[in-house]
Amino acid sequence: MNRNARFEKGSGVYTCDFCGKKTRETGCGESSVHLCVYCYELGGIENSRDDGELTQEEFEAEKAALQTRFGVNKERDARRTASITAGV
C-alpha cells in the first residue's frame, strides 16, 4: 500500500504548528491552519466538548479512537498539549 495515498497530489510539506509532525494536505482542509490531520480532527472534537456537545467521557473516547486511527503516541500528544498550554 502506498503510504502517501492520503496526501493531495502537488501539496507541499509543512510542519504541524501543534505537534511538530511533517505533513501535507490530506483533503480535510487542515493545511489552511497548518495542522496535521490528527491535530485538526482533535481540535474539532475539543471544540465540540467546549461547546457542550460532548461530555468529557465522550471526548476522551473520541480522542482515544483518533489516537488509534492515526497511530499517535503519547510523546506526540504531549508535544501538542504543551504547545497549546504555552499559547502557540
Secondary structure as GFF3:
##gff-version 3
##sequence-region A 1 88
A	DSSP	beta_strand	14	15	.	.	.	ID=ss1
A	DSSP	beta_strand	22	23	.	.	.	ID=ss2
A	DSSP	three_ten_helix	30	33	.	.	.	ID=ss3
A	DSSP	alpha_helix	37	50	.	.	.	ID=ss4
A	DSSP	alpha_helix	56	70	.	.	.	ID=ss5
A	DSSP	alpha_helix	74	85	.	.	.	ID=ss6
###
